[in-house]
Amino acid sequence: MKDCDYSGWMKKKSTNLMTTWKPRLFILKGRRLSYYYSENDTEEKGLIDISFHRVLPADQDRLTGLHAQLTGAMASPSTPQ
C-alpha cells in the first residue's frame, strides 16, 4: 500500500440487494482505485474502474467545499464506525 497517490477509509455498498455499507480501505494509484478489507491485507479485494474519469486534487478548500455542496457530503472527512 506504499507508493500510492492517496489512501483512506470510505464506506462501500456491494451490488447485492440486501446489504449494508461497509468500511473499506481505498488506495488510489494513478487511475487505479482498489480497495481492501483492512490495512493488513496484502492483495486487493476489488477494483473500481475510474480509467475514464479525471482525478482532481482536493487540496484546496474551495474545491472541497464545492464538492461537498454538489454532493451533499460533509465538508470534513469522517472515519468508519
KATA-V409215 format. One record per helix or strand of 3 or more residues. SS is the DSSP state (H for helix, E for strand). FROM is the first residue (numbers start at 1). TO is the last residue. If there is no record, write none. Layout:
ss=SS from=FROM to=TO
ss=SS from=FROM to=TO
This chain:
ss=E from=6 to=13
ss=E from=21 to=29
ss=E from=32 to=36
ss=E from=46 to=49
ss=H from=61 to=71
